[in-house]
Amino acid sequence: MASLRILKTLKAEGYEIDLVVDKGETKAYLSFNVIDDPSQLSFDFFGGALEDAGIVYGVDSKVLKTLSKQALSGLLKASDENILVCSGKPAKNGEDGKLIFHVKPSEENVRFDLDDDEEINYKENDLITNVSTEQHLATIVEAQPPENGMDIYGRIIEASEGQPLKFKSGQGIFIDGNKVFAASHGRFIFENNELSVNAVYNVSGDVDLTIGNITFIGKVTIQKDVLDDFFVSGQEGVEIGGTVAAATVESNGGITIGGGVNGKGRAFIKGQGIIESKYFNEVNVVGWKDIVVTKSIMNSIVKTKGKIDVQNGSIIGGEASALMGIDVGVVGSDMGTMTSIIAGQDYELQDRLKAYESQLLEIGQEIDRIDRVIGPILSNKEKLLALPVDKKKHLKSLLEGLKNYREQQARVRSESESLQKSTSDVSVKEIRVRKMLYSGVRVTIGNCKKIIKMEIKGPVRLREDLENDTISITNLTL
């Protein structure tokens, strides 16, 4: 063994024994090269040989007794084997202080994940670790004290002290005892030896393959563009300095897009706060509050429970629906582009009303079917009396079914009417057109509809006219 050296050779007539020690002088061995007369190799012989060599610590008396018994019985033979007869105590250095993470800090370098088919998903880069307020993030383990050792000569082996833990507690972090917690929700970061939780995730460039999809518990700010087929979600808001391509942007807060959206028919924007953009082109937009567009909405589906504000711009093609009214510069185009504008309707409630209409249609069809079967029988008393017992039972069953259908029909109608009334109570049934309303535009305000037959120069106000079941158009002073 390369780390061993012969300290001393015990040699006399009848035996030759090497006393071997390791490099660190924490172990001693006996190697029996020649044993012609083992009778001399007693327990005292072995102990004395070790003592003469200065070996005083960690002597294994059991092994020495076993060797002496083997020598006495003639079983001890020459061998290349090194027999361990003494073990010192190795030094145990103190462990450095450390952090035990219970939540993996956010990655700073791209790390691709595998999808369900065990293939690399290049859009999932795993750069964000979301944490909640008061979530336990890590445990502090202090440096552990060292334990000195001792070599086979009885000399102390000095152990090194463990290095104390050094880290900084940054924003969004609080420490209780040896536990590290999040003081706020956000992105958990351990960078430059500092722990922090940041409520804003900032992307200095584009959302592309170097960034990947973003799902963040706080606010997301993007300095440049969001490229095709990426997903961005910031629960507390999203701000984009550039443009959005055929991508998805969602937020429980507001969404601001400085450069507009070129959606190619695949973009989806959904926000519960105010949505602002320079333009929407071939985009599906769903909002809960106002949607403010400075330039144009083109060939898009835009729906909101708030107001659509395009005062200085245009709506051309597609559909724009706003519960709280629409204020727009130009609607439609001189090319007759199919454009629909809707005010005073809640798009979610409209979907429910359509479901009620479908249900009422099915119920009505069942009522008509039963009426056609039982009508001729009920109108002919003699025929009714002449029915056999089984037919009378069937007729009774049909009458009960008819009663149930009519009760169900009345209930659905009542729910539908109640829903329509709730919509009316909170809506603004008005559309303002400041510059031009082109022919061919389909206008719906509340329960009234109208197709514009000729160009109308603004500013004009369009309102629901229930009395005449139409839409009134009047001049507007701004």
Sequence and secondary structure as in RCSB ss.txt:
>XXXX:A:sequence
MASLRILKTLKAEGYEIDLVVDKGETKAYLSFNVIDDPSQLSFDFFGGALEDAGIVYGVDSKVLKTLSKQALSGL
LKASDENILVCSGKPAKNGEDGKLIFHVKPSEENVRFDLDDDEEINYKENDLITNVSTEQHLATIVEAQPPENGM
DIYGRIIEASEGQPLKFKSGQGIFIDGNKVFAASHGRFIFENNELSVNAVYNVSGDVDLTIGNITFIGKVTIQKD
VLDDFFVSGQEGVEIGGTVAAATVESNGGITIGGGVNGKGRAFIKGQGIIESKYFNEVNVVGWKDIVVTKSIMNS
IVKTKGKIDVQNGSIIGGEASALMGIDVGVVGSDMGTMTSIIAGQDYELQDRLKAYESQLLEIGQEIDRIDRVIG
PILSNKEKLLALPVDKKKHLKSLLEGLKNYREQQARVRSESESLQKSTSDVSVKEIRVRKMLYSGVRVTIGNCKK
IIKMEIKGPVRLREDLENDTISITNLTL
>XXXX:A:secstr
 TTEEEEEEEEETTEEEEEEEETTS EEEEEEEEES GGG  HHHHHHHHHHTT  SSB HHHHHHHHHHHHHT 
    S  EEEEE B  B     EEEESS    SS   EE TTS EETT      EE TT EEEEEE     B EE
 TTS EE          EE TTEEEETTEEEESSSEEEEEETTEEEEESEEEESS BSTTT  EEESSEEEESS 
B TT EEEETT EEESS B S EEEESS EEESS EEEEEEEEEEESS EEEEEEEEEEEEESS EEEEEEEEEE
EEEESS EEEEEEEEEEEEEEETT EEEEEES TT   EEEEES  HHHHHHHHHHHHHHHHHHHHHHHHHHHHH
HHHT HHHHHT  HHHHHHHHHHHHHHHHHHHHHHHHHHHHHHHHHHHHHT   EEEEEEEE TT EEEETTEEE
E  S EESSEEEEEETTTTEEEEEE   
